[in-house]
């Protein structure tokens, strides 16, 4: 019995000794990583960086509708990538031009923000290596529509992109209960003749009677009037 107890103790000591092939798994340290085991991050090349910046600038240039045409008194944010000295916020002058460092006066009226950005990029190539220009519309002061009468929020609204008659009424919060929605009147400046012409439209015709042609596109300077039912005078009454 005594010999059996000693044999058990000796066997246990051998099992936990450092030299033996048995050891506690909690004492085992993971092998050290070699330098080659590190995850390699992709290297950003100048071409990749330029492509990323171009995508970002394109998004900025399209902050308004791509078809928006810059007009006099609009306020523009001109950003030249990595050139803060050439970046500037400007207002389009009444003569349709803006003034910028180095390239001086540039015609802005009649161009979309993207077109103006491309033109300025080409002009800056003579002075800056690989310039990237973004043109962002900060304030719309040249293209506005006016909604009056029985709409929820009458007033002046900027016209940043293509807007139909029904969309214009939606911008103003829709009709009031007292609105004569089938007697809508639009006053529009004409280019061929001095003065304004008067257009009429009916909400029910557009929505219920397939009068899609009456849901025409609003133009800068249009004044849309929704009279009240009490103001409408019908023939024969």
C-alpha positions in Angstrom: 0.0 0.0 0.0 2.9 2.4 0.9 4.7 1.6 -2.3 1.5 2.2 -4.4 1.1 5.7 -2.8 4.7 6.7 -3.6 4.4 5.5 -7.1 1.2 7.6 -7.6 3.0 10.7 -6.3 6.1 10.3 -8.5 3.9 9.8 -11.6 2.0 13.0 -10.8 5.2 15.0 -10.5 6.5 13.7 -13.8 3.3 14.7 -15.5 3.6 18.4 -14.5 7.3 18.8 -14.9 8.5 21.2 -17.7 10.6 18.6 -19.3 7.7 16.2 -19.8 5.5 16.1 -22.8 2.4 17.0 -20.7 1.7 20.5 -19.7 -1.2 22.8 -18.8 -2.7 24.2 -22.0 -3.3 27.6 -20.2 0.5 28.0 -20.0 1.1 27.5 -23.7 2.0 30.8 -25.4 1.0 31.4 -29.0 3.8 31.6 -31.5 5.0 35.1 -32.2 3.8 36.5 -35.5 6.5 37.0 -38.1 6.6 40.4 -39.9 5.2 38.7 -43.0 2.0 37.8 -41.1 0.8 41.4 -40.9 -2.1 42.3 -43.0 -1.0 44.5 -45.9 -3.1 47.6 -46.5 -3.6 48.8 -50.1 -1.2 51.5 -51.0 -2.9 54.7 -52.2 -1.4 55.8 -55.5 -1.7 59.4 -56.8 -4.0 58.0 -59.6 -6.3 56.4 -57.1 -6.4 59.5 -54.9 -7.2 61.7 -57.9 -10.0 59.3 -58.9 -11.5 59.4 -55.4 -11.3 63.2 -55.3 -12.9 63.4 -58.7 -15.9 61.3 -57.6 -16.3 63.5 -54.5 -16.2 66.7 -56.6 -18.7 65.3 -59.1 -21.1 64.7 -56.3 -20.6 68.3 -55.0 -21.1 69.7 -58.5 -24.5 67.9 -58.8 -25.9 69.3 -55.5 -28.7 70.9 -57.7 -30.3 69.4 -60.7 -27.8 68.7 -63.4 -29.8 70.8 -65.9 -29.9 73.9 -63.6 -28.5 76.9 -65.5 -26.6 79.5 -63.5 -28.0 83.0 -63.5 -27.1 86.5 -62.3 -26.8 87.0 -58.6 -26.6 83.3 -57.8 -24.0 82.5 -55.1 -21.5 79.8 -55.9 -19.0 77.8 -53.9 -15.9 77.2 -56.0 -13.7 74.5 -54.5 -10.3 73.6 -56.0 -9.1 70.3 -54.6 -6.2 70.8 -52.2 -5.9 74.5 -53.2 -7.7 76.6 -50.5 -6.1 79.8 -51.9 -7.9 79.2 -55.2 -11.2 78.2 -53.6 -13.7 81.0 -53.1 -17.4 81.8 -52.6 -18.6 84.2 -55.2 -21.8 85.9 -56.4 -22.5 86.0 -60.1 -22.3 89.7 -61.2 -25.1 91.3 -63.2 -22.8 91.0 -66.3 -22.9 87.2 -65.8 -19.2 86.8 -64.7 -17.4 85.7 -61.6 -13.9 86.7 -60.5 -11.4 84.1 -59.5 -7.7 84.0 -58.5 -5.3 83.5 -61.4 -7.8 82.9 -64.1 -9.7 86.2 -63.3 -13.1 86.8 -64.9 -15.1 83.7 -66.0 -18.5 83.8 -67.6 -20.9 81.8 -65.4 -24.4 82.7 -66.7 -25.9 80.2 -69.1 -23.9 77.3 -67.9 -24.6 74.4 -65.6 -22.4 74.0 -62.5 -20.8 70.9 -64.1 -20.0 72.9 -67.3 -18.5 75.8 -65.4 -16.4 73.4 -63.3 -15.0 71.7 -66.4 -14.2 75.1 -68.0 -12.4 76.3 -64.9 -10.5 73.0 -64.7 -9.2 73.5 -68.2 -8.2 77.1 -67.5 -6.3 76.1 -64.3 -4.3 73.4 -66.0 -1.9 76.2 -67.2 -1.1 77.0 -63.6 -1.9 74.0 -61.4 -1.0 70.3 -61.8 -4.0 68.1 -62.2 -6.6 70.6 -60.9 -10.0 69.3 -59.8 -12.7 72.0 -59.5 -16.2 71.7 -58.0 -18.9 74.2 -58.4 -21.7 74.1 -55.8 -24.8 76.3 -55.9 -25.0 78.0 -52.5 -27.9 80.3 -53.1 -30.5 80.5 -55.9 -31.3 84.1 -56.6 -31.9 84.2 -60.3 -34.4 81.4 -60.8 -37.5 81.8 -58.7 -41.2 81.1 -59.0 -44.0 82.9 -57.1 -47.0 81.1 -55.7 -49.9 83.2 -54.5 -53.5 82.8 -53.4 -55.1 79.8 -51.8 -52.1 77.7 -51.1 -50.8 76.7 -47.7 -47.6 78.7 -47.9 -47.6 81.4 -50.5 -44.3 83.1 -51.4 -41.2 83.0 -53.5 -39.5 79.6 -54.1 -36.1 78.8 -55.8 -36.4 76.8 -59.0 -33.4 74.5 -58.8 -34.5 71.8 -61.3 -37.4 70.9 -63.6 -40.6 71.6 -61.7 -44.1 71.0 -63.0 -47.2 72.9 -62.1 -48.4 70.2 -59.6 -44.9 70.0 -58.1 -44.9 73.8 -57.6 -48.3 73.6 -55.7 -46.8 70.8 -53.6 -43.8 72.9 -52.7 -46.2 75.6 -51.4 -47.9 73.0 -49.2 -50.9 72.2 -51.4 -54.3 73.8 -51.7 -56.4 75.4 -49.0 -60.0 74.2 -48.6 -61.2 77.5 -50.1 -59.1 77.1 -53.3 -60.7 77.1 -56.7 -58.3 74.5 -57.9 -59.8 74.3 -61.4 -59.1 78.0 -62.0 -55.4 78.1 -61.7 -53.7 81.1 -63.5 -50.0 81.4 -64.4 -48.4 84.6 -65.5 -45.3 84.1 -67.6 -42.8 86.5 -69.2 -42.4 86.0 -72.9 -39.2 86.3 -74.9 -40.7 87.0 -78.3 -42.9 89.8 -77.2 -42.7 92.3 -74.3 -44.9 91.7 -71.3 -46.5 88.6 -69.9 -48.9 85.9 -71.2 -51.7 84.4 -69.2 -52.0 80.6 -68.9 -54.8 78.6 -67.2 -54.9 75.1 -65.8 -57.4 72.8 -64.0 -56.3 70.4 -61.3 -59.2 68.0 -62.0 -58.4 68.0 -65.7 -54.7 67.1 -65.0 -55.5 64.4 -62.4 -58.9 63.0 -63.5 -59.3 63.7 -67.2 -55.8 62.9 -68.6 -55.0 66.6 -69.1 -51.3 65.8 -68.8 -50.3 68.6 -71.2 -51.7 71.2 -68.7 -49.2 70.0 -66.1 -46.5 72.0 -67.9 -43.0 72.8 -66.7 -42.7 76.0 -64.7 -40.2 78.6 -65.9 -38.1 81.1 -63.9 -40.2 84.1 -63.1 -43.6 82.4 -63.3 -46.3 83.6 -61.0 -48.8 81.0 -60.2 -52.1 82.2 -58.6 -54.7 80.0 -57.1 -57.9 82.1 -56.5 -60.5 81.3 -53.8 -63.9 80.0 -54.8 -65.5 83.2 -53.6 -63.5 85.2 -56.1 -64.4 83.0 -59.2 -67.2 84.5 -61.3 -68.8 82.0 -63.7 -70.5 83.2 -66.9 -74.3 83.3 -66.8 -74.4 84.0 -63.0 
